[in-house]
Amino acid sequence: MPHSTPQQDVVSLLQEQHARIRQLFADVADATTAETRQSRFDELRALLAVHETAEELVTHPRARMGQAATVVEALLAEEHEGKVLLADVEKLDVDDPAFAEGFDALRRAVLEHADHEEREEFPRLREENDEAMLRTMATAVRAAAAVAPTHPHPRAGESMTVNAAVGLIAGIADRARDAVRS
């Protein structure tokens, strides 16, 4: 996860994560060896899974309480599409030509989604919440990230309730699987 501070607000934290996601997409695309490509993709996959879970648990429910309710519905649909694409790409060998094609589709969808959040949701979060709430939300995002799944689970859905109930179990299982593979 990108570096964050306790005084950081949730929008700044999520924007840092978006910057890291953008960089990891470039790193995967520019990798010259399969080993490096796989390593960077694994980091990207984990960050995407954790990031989306944290948003679904913390920021999207808060945004729904204000003027961004309709925006959140569109964001959740985009997140589902991203999870499906990520799950499909994750199954492929990084040297498979299908990986490059799926990876490009994933990159386009995720970066478009991040831009959508930055244009539509994040400004509203800043407008509708004071600094103390934005810092509290950042703390909640960091806490959710600590236990969130590290692999996509598109069948689980994008609701806060499902993520809270299933996310912890999936997170433990994913982290155990990651440790065994390492």
C-alpha positions as CSV (number, residue, x, y, z in Angstrom):
1,M,0.0,0.0,0.0
2,P,1.2,3.5,-0.6
3,H,2.6,5.5,2.3
4,S,0.0,7.3,4.4
5,T,-0.1,9.3,7.6
6,P,-2.6,9.4,10.4
7,Q,-3.4,13.0,9.6
8,Q,-4.1,12.3,6.0
9,D,-7.7,12.7,4.8
10,V,-9.5,9.9,2.9
11,V,-9.5,11.7,-0.5
12,S,-5.7,12.2,-0.4
13,L,-5.2,8.6,0.7
14,L,-7.3,7.3,-2.2
15,Q,-5.6,9.6,-4.7
16,E,-2.2,8.3,-3.5
17,Q,-3.5,4.8,-4.1
18,H,-4.8,5.7,-7.6
19,A,-1.3,7.1,-8.4
20,R,0.3,3.8,-7.3
21,I,-2.3,1.9,-9.3
22,R,-1.4,4.0,-12.4
23,Q,2.3,3.4,-11.8
24,L,1.8,-0.4,-11.4
25,F,-0.1,-0.6,-14.7
26,A,2.8,1.1,-16.4
27,D,5.3,-1.2,-14.6
28,V,3.4,-4.3,-15.8
29,A,3.2,-3.0,-19.3
30,D,6.9,-2.0,-19.4
31,A,8.2,-5.2,-17.7
32,T,10.9,-6.9,-19.8
33,T,10.8,-10.3,-18.1
34,A,7.9,-12.6,-17.2
35,E,9.1,-12.7,-13.6
36,T,9.0,-8.9,-13.2
37,R,5.7,-8.7,-15.0
38,Q,4.2,-11.3,-12.7
39,S,5.6,-9.6,-9.6
40,R,4.2,-6.2,-10.5
41,F,0.9,-7.7,-11.6
42,D,0.6,-9.5,-8.3
43,E,1.2,-6.2,-6.5
44,L,-1.3,-4.5,-8.7
45,R,-3.9,-7.2,-8.2
46,A,-3.6,-7.1,-4.5
47,L,-3.8,-3.3,-4.4
48,L,-6.8,-3.2,-6.6
49,A,-8.7,-5.8,-4.6
50,V,-7.9,-4.1,-1.3
51,H,-8.6,-0.6,-2.6
52,E,-12.0,-1.5,-4.0
53,T,-13.0,-3.4,-0.8
54,A,-12.1,-0.4,1.3
55,E,-14.0,2.0,-0.9
56,E,-17.1,-0.2,-0.8
57,L,-16.9,-0.4,3.0
58,V,-16.1,3.2,3.8
59,T,-16.3,5.9,1.1
60,H,-19.1,4.8,-1.1
61,P,-21.6,4.3,1.8
62,R,-20.6,7.8,3.1
63,A,-21.0,9.3,-0.4
64,R,-24.4,7.8,-0.7
65,M,-25.5,9.8,2.3
66,G,-25.0,13.0,0.3
67,Q,-25.3,14.3,-3.2
68,A,-23.2,11.4,-4.8
69,A,-25.8,8.7,-4.4
70,T,-26.4,8.3,-8.1
71,V,-22.7,8.5,-8.8
72,V,-22.0,5.7,-6.4
73,E,-24.4,3.4,-8.3
74,A,-22.4,3.9,-11.5
75,L,-19.1,3.5,-9.6
76,L,-20.3,0.2,-8.2
77,A,-21.2,-1.1,-11.6
78,E,-17.7,-0.1,-12.9
79,E,-16.1,-1.8,-9.9
80,H,-17.9,-5.0,-10.6
81,E,-16.8,-4.9,-14.2
82,G,-13.2,-4.3,-13.0
83,K,-13.4,-7.3,-10.6
84,V,-14.6,-9.6,-13.4
85,L,-11.8,-8.4,-15.7
86,L,-9.2,-8.7,-12.9
87,A,-10.4,-12.2,-12.1
88,D,-10.1,-13.2,-15.8
89,V,-6.6,-11.7,-16.2
90,E,-5.4,-13.2,-13.0
91,K,-6.0,-16.7,-14.4
92,L,-3.7,-16.1,-17.4
93,D,0.0,-16.7,-17.7
94,V,1.7,-13.3,-18.1
95,D,3.4,-14.6,-21.3
96,D,0.1,-15.6,-22.8
97,P,-1.0,-13.2,-25.6
98,A,-4.5,-13.2,-24.1
99,F,-2.9,-11.7,-20.9
100,A,-1.8,-8.6,-22.9
101,E,-5.3,-8.2,-24.4
102,G,-7.1,-8.7,-21.1
103,F,-4.6,-6.5,-19.2
104,D,-5.2,-3.6,-21.6
105,A,-9.0,-3.9,-21.2
106,L,-8.5,-4.0,-17.4
107,R,-6.2,-1.0,-17.5
108,R,-8.7,1.1,-19.5
109,A,-11.6,0.1,-17.2
110,V,-9.7,0.8,-14.0
111,L,-8.2,4.1,-15.1
112,E,-11.5,5.3,-16.4
113,H,-13.1,4.3,-13.1
114,A,-10.4,6.1,-11.1
115,D,-10.9,9.3,-13.1
116,H,-14.6,9.0,-12.6
117,E,-14.1,8.8,-8.8
118,E,-11.7,11.7,-8.8
119,R,-14.1,13.9,-10.9
120,E,-17.4,12.9,-9.3
121,E,-17.2,11.3,-5.9
122,F,-14.0,12.8,-4.3
123,P,-15.0,16.5,-4.6
124,R,-18.4,15.7,-3.1
125,L,-16.8,13.8,-0.2
126,R,-14.7,16.9,0.5
127,E,-17.6,19.3,0.2
128,E,-20.0,17.2,2.4
129,N,-17.6,16.2,5.2
130,D,-15.4,18.1,7.6
131,E,-11.7,17.4,8.0
132,A,-12.2,15.3,11.1
133,M,-14.6,13.0,9.3
134,L,-12.3,12.8,6.3
135,R,-9.4,11.8,8.6
136,T,-11.7,9.3,10.3
137,M,-12.6,7.8,7.0
138,A,-8.9,7.5,6.1
139,T,-8.4,5.6,9.3
140,A,-11.3,3.3,8.4
141,V,-9.9,2.7,4.9
142,R,-6.5,1.7,6.3
143,A,-8.2,-0.7,8.8
144,A,-10.3,-2.2,6.0
145,A,-7.2,-2.6,3.8
146,A,-5.4,-4.5,6.6
147,V,-8.0,-7.4,6.3
148,A,-9.4,-7.0,2.8
149,P,-9.1,-9.7,0.2
150,T,-6.1,-9.6,-2.0
151,H,-7.7,-11.3,-4.9
152,P,-10.9,-10.2,-6.8
153,H,-14.2,-11.9,-5.7
154,P,-16.7,-10.6,-8.3
155,R,-19.4,-13.1,-7.2
156,A,-19.4,-11.5,-3.7
157,G,-20.8,-8.2,-5.1
158,E,-20.0,-4.7,-4.1
159,S,-22.3,-4.0,-1.1
160,M,-21.0,-2.8,2.2
161,T,-22.9,-5.6,4.0
162,V,-21.5,-8.4,1.8
163,N,-18.0,-7.0,2.0
164,A,-18.2,-6.7,5.8
165,A,-19.5,-10.3,6.1
166,V,-17.5,-12.1,3.4
167,G,-14.5,-9.8,3.1
168,L,-12.8,-10.8,6.3
169,I,-13.0,-14.5,5.6
170,A,-12.0,-14.0,1.9
171,G,-9.1,-11.7,3.1
172,I,-7.8,-14.3,5.5
173,A,-8.1,-17.0,2.8
174,D,-6.4,-14.8,0.2
175,R,-3.5,-13.8,2.5
176,A,-2.9,-17.5,3.4
177,R,-2.9,-18.5,-0.3
178,D,-0.5,-15.6,-1.1
179,A,1.8,-16.7,1.8
180,V,1.8,-20.3,0.5
181,R,2.6,-19.2,-3.0
182,S,5.5,-17.1,-1.8
